[in-house]
Amino acid sequence: MRLKSQVWVLAYVRRCHVEGVFAVIRRRGADEAGAIFIKVNRLDDTADVYGPAPQSAFDDEYPLDRAFSPAMKTMPASDAEAEAYLARQIRFDPDLWIIETEDRAGRHFLDRVVR
């Protein structure tokens, strides 16, 4: 059974705060199963964006609730490019979540990032 998006997001924001990183829910999506995007603002007009990993990243050998992959071809990207990407994703799926963190080092605290 998959963890609800709302529960995962709240736990992720809490984890960021425990690590001393500011995190905020910028866009609230569907509580049950909304896609989640993480924007890491590097505070220098650049950002990293992580989104749901493709289904091919999941296998029976290593079951996971959620996995993420870099959403932009070049990271860090300019903040304007990151915002344009997120705007396109919202038009495609209005039920998605956006969490934004601020960390100069670009730490994301995601358990699994698929490249």
Number of C-alpha atoms within 10 A of each C-alpha: 4 10 11 14 21 18 11 16 21 13 12 18 20 16 15 20 14 10 11 11 18 14 21 17 15 13 15 17 20 15 16 12 15 17 19 23 23 26 24 25 26 20 14 10 11 18 26 25 29 22 20 18 18 11 8 6 16 15 9 6 6 7 10 13 10 18 19 21 18 19 20 16 8 10 15 19 18 17 20 12 16 21 15 12 14 20 13 11 16 16 10 10 13 16 17 21 24 22 20 22 26 20 19 14 10 18 16 21 13 15 9 12 17 13 9
